[in-house]
Amino acid sequence: MKSTLSRMICHFLVIAMAMLPFQSGQASMIGTDQVISSASAQADRNTVSSFLSRSETVSQLQSLGLDAQSAADRVAAMTDDEVRTLAGKVSALPAGGDGGLVLLILVVFFIWYFAFRR
């Protein structure tokens, strides 16, 4: 009895092993470009999210009728290329306001300095 049961289980296991597909896993190295692209995409998302969390940006979004949380949700739904473009535009913005005014003040100062120096 024990012999027939073990023989039947062995036959079942042999047939199951022959008929069922094997899962083969592949381990491979990932390229540096894949790591860099994912890291730069995350950095771009951090740039845009930090821009959206500024108080000036939040107040401007609210004046336009958009909630800051919904804007953050929309950024989260963007593709990496769209976020990269938006992060480039955010990085191109002047940091402290109008750069032309600062340049004008510097030019006037240097003209005054060199004109009236003794």
C-alpha positions as CSV (number, residue, x, y, z in Angstrom):
1,M,0.0,0.0,0.0
2,K,2.8,2.4,1.0
3,S,4.7,1.4,-2.1
4,T,1.8,2.0,-4.5
5,L,1.1,5.4,-2.9
6,S,4.7,6.5,-3.1
7,R,5.0,5.2,-6.7
8,M,1.8,7.1,-7.7
9,I,3.1,10.3,-6.1
10,C,6.5,9.9,-7.8
11,H,4.7,9.4,-11.2
12,F,2.6,12.5,-10.6
13,L,5.7,14.5,-9.7
14,V,7.6,13.4,-12.8
15,I,4.7,14.2,-15.1
16,A,4.1,17.6,-13.3
17,M,7.8,18.5,-13.7
18,A,7.8,17.5,-17.3
19,M,4.6,19.4,-18.2
20,L,4.8,22.5,-16.2
21,P,6.9,25.3,-17.5
22,F,10.0,26.4,-15.6
23,Q,10.4,29.9,-14.6
24,S,13.9,31.0,-15.5
25,G,15.3,34.1,-13.9
26,Q,17.9,36.3,-15.5
27,A,20.3,38.3,-13.5
28,S,22.2,41.0,-15.3
29,M,24.0,44.2,-14.7
30,I,22.2,47.4,-15.1
31,G,23.8,50.1,-17.1
32,T,25.1,53.4,-15.6
33,D,22.9,55.3,-18.0
34,Q,19.8,53.7,-16.5
35,V,20.9,54.6,-12.9
36,I,21.8,58.1,-13.9
37,S,18.5,58.7,-15.8
38,S,16.5,57.5,-12.9
39,A,18.5,59.6,-10.4
40,S,18.2,62.7,-12.6
41,A,14.5,62.1,-13.1
42,Q,14.1,62.0,-9.3
43,A,16.2,65.2,-8.9
44,D,14.0,67.0,-11.5
45,R,10.9,65.9,-9.6
46,N,12.4,67.2,-6.4
47,T,13.2,70.5,-8.0
48,V,9.7,70.9,-9.3
49,S,8.1,69.8,-6.0
50,S,10.3,72.2,-4.0
51,F,9.3,75.0,-6.3
52,L,5.6,74.2,-5.8
53,S,6.1,74.2,-2.0
54,R,7.3,77.8,-1.9
55,S,5.0,80.2,-0.3
56,E,5.1,82.6,-3.3
57,T,4.2,79.8,-5.7
58,V,1.4,78.5,-3.4
59,S,-0.1,82.0,-3.2
60,Q,0.1,82.5,-7.0
61,L,-1.5,79.1,-7.6
62,Q,-4.3,80.0,-5.2
63,S,-4.9,83.3,-6.9
64,L,-5.2,81.4,-10.2
65,G,-7.8,79.1,-8.5
66,L,-5.6,76.0,-8.2
67,D,-4.9,74.1,-5.1
68,A,-1.3,73.3,-4.3
69,Q,-2.1,69.7,-3.6
70,S,-3.8,69.2,-7.0
71,A,-0.8,70.8,-8.7
72,A,1.5,68.4,-6.9
73,D,-0.7,65.5,-7.9
74,R,-0.5,66.7,-11.5
75,V,3.3,66.9,-11.4
76,A,3.3,63.3,-10.0
77,A,1.3,62.2,-13.0
78,M,3.7,63.8,-15.5
79,T,6.2,61.7,-17.5
80,D,9.9,62.1,-16.9
81,D,10.4,64.1,-20.1
82,E,7.7,66.6,-19.1
83,V,9.2,67.0,-15.6
84,R,12.7,67.5,-17.1
85,T,11.3,70.3,-19.3
86,L,9.5,71.9,-16.4
87,A,12.6,71.6,-14.1
88,G,14.6,73.3,-16.8
89,K,12.2,76.2,-16.9
90,V,12.2,76.4,-13.1
91,S,16.0,76.5,-13.0
92,A,16.1,79.2,-15.7
93,L,13.9,81.5,-13.5
94,P,15.8,84.4,-11.8
95,A,16.4,83.5,-8.1
96,G,15.9,86.9,-6.5
97,G,13.7,88.8,-8.8
98,D,14.6,91.0,-11.8
99,G,18.2,90.6,-12.8
100,G,18.1,93.6,-15.1
101,L,17.6,95.9,-12.1
102,V,20.6,94.6,-10.3
103,L,22.7,95.0,-13.4
104,L,21.5,98.5,-13.9
105,I,22.4,99.4,-10.2
106,L,25.9,97.9,-10.6
107,V,26.5,99.8,-13.9
108,V,25.4,103.1,-12.3
109,F,27.6,102.4,-9.2
110,F,30.7,101.7,-11.3
111,I,30.1,104.8,-13.5
112,W,29.8,106.9,-10.3
113,Y,32.8,105.3,-8.7
114,F,35.1,105.8,-11.7
115,A,33.8,109.3,-12.5
116,F,34.1,110.8,-9.0
117,R,37.1,109.0,-7.6
118,R,40.1,111.1,-6.8
